[in-house]
Amino acid sequence: MRLDKYLKVSRIIKRRTVANEACDDAHVTANGRPAKASYDVKVGDVLEIGFGQHTLRIRVKAVNEIVGKADASSLYEVIDN
């Protein structure tokens, strides 16, 4: 699954266009490297998303195309820095 779509499906970022812009502006890294919106997300990847002063670091647990709102957080696990 594309990175921008994963961020939207997992509800980390609310809109896919915003997720795409975050990737273009180098606010998202995958496994320590800057990631483009077209990056293919795989189980086990470590993603870092910059939100201003705050950085969210997650590990991908599952990649599903369709997920309900209640189950969105089951797609990833938050990693403490």
Secondary structure as UniProt FT lines:
FT   HELIX           3..9
FT   TURN            10..11
FT   HELIX           16..24
FT   TURN            25..26
FT   STRAND          28..30
FT   TURN            31..32
FT   STRAND          33..34
FT   TURN            37..38
FT   TURN            43..44
FT   STRAND          46..51
FT   TURN            52..53
FT   STRAND          54..60
FT   HELIX           69..75
FT   STRAND          76..78
//
